[in-house]
């Protein structure tokens, strides 16, 4: 069963400026910050891209999370959209049984590059809707130890 949207990802060309804007201008709080340097096989598997190098921060507001990314590898392409254009880098659906949702969503035309990846207290996998938009399935199995708690 889909529980709701967990977070929306935003790609930026300048991570520190992005953090400053989302914190100071929009009032988001940083709850997690990670740097990937091409040496995180679990991240590579979940995202479906090898040797990921990026800065990432999970930001929280009163009722939503926003995931800020600046990829350095693979090199990002500048496809800044207008309001009428399609797509976001990805959004995540929080689920309560990632394996069941993975199977069910494949029957509805979603494609995945592999099965869900187990990170311990969470599992995640990126897939694509029938139009190619990237959607992450995100399961929190242990709210006491998961890096991102449901509030």
PyMOL commands that place a pseudoatom at each C-alpha (Angstrom):
pseudoatom trace, name=CA, resn=UNK, resi=1, chain=A, elem=C, hetatm=0, pos=[0.000, 0.000, 0.000]
pseudoatom trace, name=CA, resn=UNK, resi=2, chain=A, elem=C, hetatm=0, pos=[1.267, 3.482, -0.872]
pseudoatom trace, name=CA, resn=UNK, resi=3, chain=A, elem=C, hetatm=0, pos=[1.434, 5.597, 2.303]
pseudoatom trace, name=CA, resn=UNK, resi=4, chain=A, elem=C, hetatm=0, pos=[2.153, 8.934, 0.607]
pseudoatom trace, name=CA, resn=UNK, resi=5, chain=A, elem=C, hetatm=0, pos=[4.947, 11.007, -0.843]
pseudoatom trace, name=CA, resn=UNK, resi=6, chain=A, elem=C, hetatm=0, pos=[8.048, 10.985, 1.352]
pseudoatom trace, name=CA, resn=UNK, resi=7, chain=A, elem=C, hetatm=0, pos=[10.191, 13.559, -0.471]
pseudoatom trace, name=CA, resn=UNK, resi=8, chain=A, elem=C, hetatm=0, pos=[10.790, 15.398, -3.717]
pseudoatom trace, name=CA, resn=UNK, resi=9, chain=A, elem=C, hetatm=0, pos=[14.323, 15.754, -5.083]
pseudoatom trace, name=CA, resn=UNK, resi=10, chain=A, elem=C, hetatm=0, pos=[15.748, 18.954, -6.509]
pseudoatom trace, name=CA, resn=UNK, resi=11, chain=A, elem=C, hetatm=0, pos=[19.012, 19.046, -8.464]
pseudoatom trace, name=CA, resn=UNK, resi=12, chain=A, elem=C, hetatm=0, pos=[21.146, 22.183, -8.184]
pseudoatom trace, name=CA, resn=UNK, resi=13, chain=A, elem=C, hetatm=0, pos=[24.446, 23.269, -9.777]
pseudoatom trace, name=CA, resn=UNK, resi=14, chain=A, elem=C, hetatm=0, pos=[25.721, 24.921, -6.544]
pseudoatom trace, name=CA, resn=UNK, resi=15, chain=A, elem=C, hetatm=0, pos=[25.041, 22.853, -3.423]
pseudoatom trace, name=CA, resn=UNK, resi=16, chain=A, elem=C, hetatm=0, pos=[26.004, 25.428, -0.799]
pseudoatom trace, name=CA, resn=UNK, resi=17, chain=A, elem=C, hetatm=0, pos=[23.945, 28.164, -2.457]
pseudoatom trace, name=CA, resn=UNK, resi=18, chain=A, elem=C, hetatm=0, pos=[21.045, 25.719, -2.720]
pseudoatom trace, name=CA, resn=UNK, resi=19, chain=A, elem=C, hetatm=0, pos=[21.290, 24.865, 0.985]
pseudoatom trace, name=CA, resn=UNK, resi=20, chain=A, elem=C, hetatm=0, pos=[21.388, 28.529, 1.889]
pseudoatom trace, name=CA, resn=UNK, resi=21, chain=A, elem=C, hetatm=0, pos=[18.304, 29.290, -0.221]
pseudoatom trace, name=CA, resn=UNK, resi=22, chain=A, elem=C, hetatm=0, pos=[16.190, 26.376, 1.027]
pseudoatom trace, name=CA, resn=UNK, resi=23, chain=A, elem=C, hetatm=0, pos=[17.158, 27.000, 4.650]
pseudoatom trace, name=CA, resn=UNK, resi=24, chain=A, elem=C, hetatm=0, pos=[17.109, 30.790, 4.796]
pseudoatom trace, name=CA, resn=UNK, resi=25, chain=A, elem=C, hetatm=0, pos=[14.516, 31.704, 2.172]
pseudoatom trace, name=CA, resn=UNK, resi=26, chain=A, elem=C, hetatm=0, pos=[12.133, 28.764, 2.585]
pseudoatom trace, name=CA, resn=UNK, resi=27, chain=A, elem=C, hetatm=0, pos=[12.722, 27.757, 6.187]
pseudoatom trace, name=CA, resn=UNK, resi=28, chain=A, elem=C, hetatm=0, pos=[13.757, 24.124, 5.647]
pseudoatom trace, name=CA, resn=UNK, resi=29, chain=A, elem=C, hetatm=0, pos=[15.895, 22.398, 8.292]
pseudoatom trace, name=CA, resn=UNK, resi=30, chain=A, elem=C, hetatm=0, pos=[18.770, 20.052, 7.343]
pseudoatom trace, name=CA, resn=UNK, resi=31, chain=A, elem=C, hetatm=0, pos=[18.121, 16.639, 8.919]
pseudoatom trace, name=CA, resn=UNK, resi=32, chain=A, elem=C, hetatm=0, pos=[20.723, 14.636, 6.973]
pseudoatom trace, name=CA, resn=UNK, resi=33, chain=A, elem=C, hetatm=0, pos=[23.713, 15.525, 4.849]
pseudoatom trace, name=CA, resn=UNK, resi=34, chain=A, elem=C, hetatm=0, pos=[25.842, 13.080, 2.859]
pseudoatom trace, name=CA, resn=UNK, resi=35, chain=A, elem=C, hetatm=0, pos=[28.608, 13.241, 0.297]
pseudoatom trace, name=CA, resn=UNK, resi=36, chain=A, elem=C, hetatm=0, pos=[29.041, 10.379, -2.165]
pseudoatom trace, name=CA, resn=UNK, resi=37, chain=A, elem=C, hetatm=0, pos=[32.502, 10.098, -3.714]
pseudoatom trace, name=CA, resn=UNK, resi=38, chain=A, elem=C, hetatm=0, pos=[32.036, 7.269, -6.199]
pseudoatom trace, name=CA, resn=UNK, resi=39, chain=A, elem=C, hetatm=0, pos=[32.591, 4.682, -3.474]
pseudoatom trace, name=CA, resn=UNK, resi=40, chain=A, elem=C, hetatm=0, pos=[29.089, 3.780, -2.296]
pseudoatom trace, name=CA, resn=UNK, resi=41, chain=A, elem=C, hetatm=0, pos=[27.903, 0.583, -4.024]
pseudoatom trace, name=CA, resn=UNK, resi=42, chain=A, elem=C, hetatm=0, pos=[24.531, 0.620, -2.218]
pseudoatom trace, name=CA, resn=UNK, resi=43, chain=A, elem=C, hetatm=0, pos=[23.782, 4.142, -3.454]
pseudoatom trace, name=CA, resn=UNK, resi=44, chain=A, elem=C, hetatm=0, pos=[24.886, 3.133, -6.961]
pseudoatom trace, name=CA, resn=UNK, resi=45, chain=A, elem=C, hetatm=0, pos=[22.540, 0.128, -6.843]
pseudoatom trace, name=CA, resn=UNK, resi=46, chain=A, elem=C, hetatm=0, pos=[19.522, 2.057, -5.510]
pseudoatom trace, name=CA, resn=UNK, resi=47, chain=A, elem=C, hetatm=0, pos=[19.918, 4.945, -7.964]
pseudoatom trace, name=CA, resn=UNK, resi=48, chain=A, elem=C, hetatm=0, pos=[20.925, 2.776, -10.917]
pseudoatom trace, name=CA, resn=UNK, resi=49, chain=A, elem=C, hetatm=0, pos=[23.995, 4.838, -11.842]
pseudoatom trace, name=CA, resn=UNK, resi=50, chain=A, elem=C, hetatm=0, pos=[27.569, 3.696, -11.235]
pseudoatom trace, name=CA, resn=UNK, resi=51, chain=A, elem=C, hetatm=0, pos=[30.242, 5.594, -9.325]
pseudoatom trace, name=CA, resn=UNK, resi=52, chain=A, elem=C, hetatm=0, pos=[27.857, 8.300, -8.072]
pseudoatom trace, name=CA, resn=UNK, resi=53, chain=A, elem=C, hetatm=0, pos=[29.605, 11.386, -6.744]
pseudoatom trace, name=CA, resn=UNK, resi=54, chain=A, elem=C, hetatm=0, pos=[27.265, 13.937, -5.268]
pseudoatom trace, name=CA, resn=UNK, resi=55, chain=A, elem=C, hetatm=0, pos=[26.367, 16.163, -2.367]
pseudoatom trace, name=CA, resn=UNK, resi=56, chain=A, elem=C, hetatm=0, pos=[22.974, 15.397, -0.828]
pseudoatom trace, name=CA, resn=UNK, resi=57, chain=A, elem=C, hetatm=0, pos=[20.965, 16.909, 1.980]
pseudoatom trace, name=CA, resn=UNK, resi=58, chain=A, elem=C, hetatm=0, pos=[17.550, 15.913, 3.272]
pseudoatom trace, name=CA, resn=UNK, resi=59, chain=A, elem=C, hetatm=0, pos=[15.644, 18.995, 4.309]
pseudoatom trace, name=CA, resn=UNK, resi=60, chain=A, elem=C, hetatm=0, pos=[12.484, 19.073, 6.399]
pseudoatom trace, name=CA, resn=UNK, resi=61, chain=A, elem=C, hetatm=0, pos=[9.638, 21.477, 6.788]
pseudoatom trace, name=CA, resn=UNK, resi=62, chain=A, elem=C, hetatm=0, pos=[6.543, 21.004, 8.925]
pseudoatom trace, name=CA, resn=UNK, resi=63, chain=A, elem=C, hetatm=0, pos=[4.936, 18.351, 6.719]
pseudoatom trace, name=CA, resn=UNK, resi=64, chain=A, elem=C, hetatm=0, pos=[7.359, 17.358, 3.960]
pseudoatom trace, name=CA, resn=UNK, resi=65, chain=A, elem=C, hetatm=0, pos=[10.914, 16.479, 3.061]
pseudoatom trace, name=CA, resn=UNK, resi=66, chain=A, elem=C, hetatm=0, pos=[12.923, 17.838, 0.164]
pseudoatom trace, name=CA, resn=UNK, resi=67, chain=A, elem=C, hetatm=0, pos=[16.110, 16.133, -1.007]
pseudoatom trace, name=CA, resn=UNK, resi=68, chain=A, elem=C, hetatm=0, pos=[18.705, 18.516, -2.424]
pseudoatom trace, name=CA, resn=UNK, resi=69, chain=A, elem=C, hetatm=0, pos=[21.308, 17.057, -4.824]
pseudoatom trace, name=CA, resn=UNK, resi=70, chain=A, elem=C, hetatm=0, pos=[24.365, 18.279, -6.661]
pseudoatom trace, name=CA, resn=UNK, resi=71, chain=A, elem=C, hetatm=0, pos=[25.816, 15.477, -8.783]
pseudoatom trace, name=CA, resn=UNK, resi=72, chain=A, elem=C, hetatm=0, pos=[29.421, 15.736, -9.931]
pseudoatom trace, name=CA, resn=UNK, resi=73, chain=A, elem=C, hetatm=0, pos=[29.496, 12.233, -11.459]
pseudoatom trace, name=CA, resn=UNK, resi=74, chain=A, elem=C, hetatm=0, pos=[27.929, 11.433, -13.753]
pseudoatom trace, name=CA, resn=UNK, resi=75, chain=A, elem=C, hetatm=0, pos=[28.021, 14.980, -15.056]
pseudoatom trace, name=CA, resn=UNK, resi=76, chain=A, elem=C, hetatm=0, pos=[24.549, 16.529, -14.935]
pseudoatom trace, name=CA, resn=UNK, resi=77, chain=A, elem=C, hetatm=0, pos=[22.905, 18.050, -17.967]
pseudoatom trace, name=CA, resn=UNK, resi=78, chain=A, elem=C, hetatm=0, pos=[21.212, 21.419, -17.724]
pseudoatom trace, name=CA, resn=UNK, resi=79, chain=A, elem=C, hetatm=0, pos=[17.548, 20.872, -18.547]
pseudoatom trace, name=CA, resn=UNK, resi=80, chain=A, elem=C, hetatm=0, pos=[15.955, 23.669, -16.581]
pseudoatom trace, name=CA, resn=UNK, resi=81, chain=A, elem=C, hetatm=0, pos=[12.252, 23.332, -17.035]
pseudoatom trace, name=CA, resn=UNK, resi=82, chain=A, elem=C, hetatm=0, pos=[9.486, 25.834, -17.344]
pseudoatom trace, name=CA, resn=UNK, resi=83, chain=A, elem=C, hetatm=0, pos=[6.245, 25.335, -15.410]
pseudoatom trace, name=CA, resn=UNK, resi=84, chain=A, elem=C, hetatm=0, pos=[4.624, 23.698, -18.458]
pseudoatom trace, name=CA, resn=UNK, resi=85, chain=A, elem=C, hetatm=0, pos=[7.472, 21.186, -18.964]
pseudoatom trace, name=CA, resn=UNK, resi=86, chain=A, elem=C, hetatm=0, pos=[7.465, 17.595, -17.773]
pseudoatom trace, name=CA, resn=UNK, resi=87, chain=A, elem=C, hetatm=0, pos=[9.346, 16.069, -14.905]
pseudoatom trace, name=CA, resn=UNK, resi=88, chain=A, elem=C, hetatm=0, pos=[11.391, 16.455, -11.737]
pseudoatom trace, name=CA, resn=UNK, resi=89, chain=A, elem=C, hetatm=0, pos=[14.598, 14.534, -10.967]
pseudoatom trace, name=CA, resn=UNK, resi=90, chain=A, elem=C, hetatm=0, pos=[12.477, 12.120, -8.891]
pseudoatom trace, name=CA, resn=UNK, resi=91, chain=A, elem=C, hetatm=0, pos=[9.967, 11.920, -6.126]
pseudoatom trace, name=CA, resn=UNK, resi=92, chain=A, elem=C, hetatm=0, pos=[9.716, 9.194, -3.520]
pseudoatom trace, name=CA, resn=UNK, resi=93, chain=A, elem=C, hetatm=0, pos=[6.678, 7.245, -2.460]
pseudoatom trace, name=CA, resn=UNK, resi=94, chain=A, elem=C, hetatm=0, pos=[6.823, 5.940, 1.092]
pseudoatom trace, name=CA, resn=UNK, resi=95, chain=A, elem=C, hetatm=0, pos=[5.533, 2.368, 1.151]
pseudoatom trace, name=CA, resn=UNK, resi=96, chain=A, elem=C, hetatm=0, pos=[4.890, -0.197, 3.865]
pseudoatom trace, name=CA, resn=UNK, resi=97, chain=A, elem=C, hetatm=0, pos=[5.947, -3.286, 1.861]
pseudoatom trace, name=CA, resn=UNK, resi=98, chain=A, elem=C, hetatm=0, pos=[8.508, -2.381, -0.796]
pseudoatom trace, name=CA, resn=UNK, resi=99, chain=A, elem=C, hetatm=0, pos=[8.660, -5.863, -2.315]
pseudoatom trace, name=CA, resn=UNK, resi=100, chain=A, elem=C, hetatm=0, pos=[4.879, -6.051, -2.787]
pseudoatom trace, name=CA, resn=UNK, resi=101, chain=A, elem=C, hetatm=0, pos=[4.751, -2.523, -4.236]
pseudoatom trace, name=CA, resn=UNK, resi=102, chain=A, elem=C, hetatm=0, pos=[7.697, -3.262, -6.523]
pseudoatom trace, name=CA, resn=UNK, resi=103, chain=A, elem=C, hetatm=0, pos=[5.806, -6.240, -7.984]
pseudoatom trace, name=CA, resn=UNK, resi=104, chain=A, elem=C, hetatm=0, pos=[2.448, -4.466, -8.133]
pseudoatom trace, name=CA, resn=UNK, resi=105, chain=A, elem=C, hetatm=0, pos=[3.840, -1.374, -9.822]
pseudoatom trace, name=CA, resn=UNK, resi=106, chain=A, elem=C, hetatm=0, pos=[5.646, -3.434, -12.461]
pseudoatom trace, name=CA, resn=UNK, resi=107, chain=A, elem=C, hetatm=0, pos=[2.230, -4.813, -13.411]
pseudoatom trace, name=CA, resn=UNK, resi=108, chain=A, elem=C, hetatm=0, pos=[1.117, -1.208, -13.930]
pseudoatom trace, name=CA, resn=UNK, resi=109, chain=A, elem=C, hetatm=0, pos=[3.939, -0.432, -16.343]
pseudoatom trace, name=CA, resn=UNK, resi=110, chain=A, elem=C, hetatm=0, pos=[6.677, 0.819, -14.002]
pseudoatom trace, name=CA, resn=UNK, resi=111, chain=A, elem=C, hetatm=0, pos=[10.189, -0.382, -14.860]
pseudoatom trace, name=CA, resn=UNK, resi=112, chain=A, elem=C, hetatm=0, pos=[13.105, -0.890, -12.471]
pseudoatom trace, name=CA, resn=UNK, resi=113, chain=A, elem=C, hetatm=0, pos=[16.785, -1.592, -13.109]
pseudoatom trace, name=CA, resn=UNK, resi=114, chain=A, elem=C, hetatm=0, pos=[16.897, -4.134, -10.258]
pseudoatom trace, name=CA, resn=UNK, resi=115, chain=A, elem=C, hetatm=0, pos=[15.070, -5.313, -7.132]
pseudoatom trace, name=CA, resn=UNK, resi=116, chain=A, elem=C, hetatm=0, pos=[14.856, -3.065, -4.020]
pseudoatom trace, name=CA, resn=UNK, resi=117, chain=A, elem=C, hetatm=0, pos=[18.099, -2.413, -2.128]
pseudoatom trace, name=CA, resn=UNK, resi=118, chain=A, elem=C, hetatm=0, pos=[18.193, -3.109, 1.630]
pseudoatom trace, name=CA, resn=UNK, resi=119, chain=A, elem=C, hetatm=0, pos=[20.063, -0.418, 3.601]
pseudoatom trace, name=CA, resn=UNK, resi=120, chain=A, elem=C, hetatm=0, pos=[19.197, -1.969, 6.985]
pseudoatom trace, name=CA, resn=UNK, resi=121, chain=A, elem=C, hetatm=0, pos=[16.450, 0.136, 8.548]
pseudoatom trace, name=CA, resn=UNK, resi=122, chain=A, elem=C, hetatm=0, pos=[15.222, 1.338, 5.146]
pseudoatom trace, name=CA, resn=UNK, resi=123, chain=A, elem=C, hetatm=0, pos=[14.948, -0.101, 1.640]
pseudoatom trace, name=CA, resn=UNK, resi=124, chain=A, elem=C, hetatm=0, pos=[14.838, 1.878, -1.593]
pseudoatom trace, name=CA, resn=UNK, resi=125, chain=A, elem=C, hetatm=0, pos=[14.801, 1.510, -5.341]
pseudoatom trace, name=CA, resn=UNK, resi=126, chain=A, elem=C, hetatm=0, pos=[14.459, 3.913, -8.249]
pseudoatom trace, name=CA, resn=UNK, resi=127, chain=A, elem=C, hetatm=0, pos=[12.151, 3.092, -11.124]
pseudoatom trace, name=CA, resn=UNK, resi=128, chain=A, elem=C, hetatm=0, pos=[10.433, 4.826, -14.013]
pseudoatom trace, name=CA, resn=UNK, resi=129, chain=A, elem=C, hetatm=0, pos=[6.789, 5.459, -14.687]
pseudoatom trace, name=CA, resn=UNK, resi=130, chain=A, elem=C, hetatm=0, pos=[5.436, 4.668, -18.149]
pseudoatom trace, name=CA, resn=UNK, resi=131, chain=A, elem=C, hetatm=0, pos=[6.594, 8.115, -19.329]
pseudoatom trace, name=CA, resn=UNK, resi=132, chain=A, elem=C, hetatm=0, pos=[10.170, 7.766, -18.065]
pseudoatom trace, name=CA, resn=UNK, resi=133, chain=A, elem=C, hetatm=0, pos=[9.827, 9.951, -14.945]
pseudoatom trace, name=CA, resn=UNK, resi=134, chain=A, elem=C, hetatm=0, pos=[11.926, 8.633, -12.062]
pseudoatom trace, name=CA, resn=UNK, resi=135, chain=A, elem=C, hetatm=0, pos=[10.056, 7.533, -8.931]
pseudoatom trace, name=CA, resn=UNK, resi=136, chain=A, elem=C, hetatm=0, pos=[11.726, 6.099, -5.844]
pseudoatom trace, name=CA, resn=UNK, resi=137, chain=A, elem=C, hetatm=0, pos=[10.035, 3.544, -3.609]
pseudoatom trace, name=CA, resn=UNK, resi=138, chain=A, elem=C, hetatm=0, pos=[11.118, 4.139, 0.002]
pseudoatom trace, name=CA, resn=UNK, resi=139, chain=A, elem=C, hetatm=0, pos=[10.288, 1.870, 2.948]
pseudoatom trace, name=CA, resn=UNK, resi=140, chain=A, elem=C, hetatm=0, pos=[11.105, 2.738, 6.550]
pseudoatom trace, name=CA, resn=UNK, resi=141, chain=A, elem=C, hetatm=0, pos=[11.137, -0.519, 8.512]
pseudoatom trace, name=CA, resn=UNK, resi=142, chain=A, elem=C, hetatm=0, pos=[12.421, 0.752, 11.854]
pseudoatom trace, name=CA, resn=UNK, resi=143, chain=A, elem=C, hetatm=0, pos=[11.356, 4.278, 12.790]
pseudoatom trace, name=CA, resn=UNK, resi=144, chain=A, elem=C, hetatm=0, pos=[13.585, 4.186, 15.875]
pseudoatom trace, name=CA, resn=UNK, resi=145, chain=A, elem=C, hetatm=0, pos=[16.810, 3.700, 13.942]
pseudoatom trace, name=CA, resn=UNK, resi=146, chain=A, elem=C, hetatm=0, pos=[15.965, 5.012, 10.454]
pseudoatom trace, name=CA, resn=UNK, resi=147, chain=A, elem=C, hetatm=0, pos=[17.821, 8.188, 9.503]
pseudoatom trace, name=CA, resn=UNK, resi=148, chain=A, elem=C, hetatm=0, pos=[14.545, 9.789, 8.451]
pseudoatom trace, name=CA, resn=UNK, resi=149, chain=A, elem=C, hetatm=0, pos=[11.656, 9.277, 10.814]
pseudoatom trace, name=CA, resn=UNK, resi=150, chain=A, elem=C, hetatm=0, pos=[8.012, 9.648, 9.920]
pseudoatom trace, name=CA, resn=UNK, resi=151, chain=A, elem=C, hetatm=0, pos=[6.671, 12.565, 11.971]
for i in range(1, 151): cmd.bond("trace and resi %d" % i, "trace and resi %d" % (i + 1))
show_as sticks, trace
zoom trace
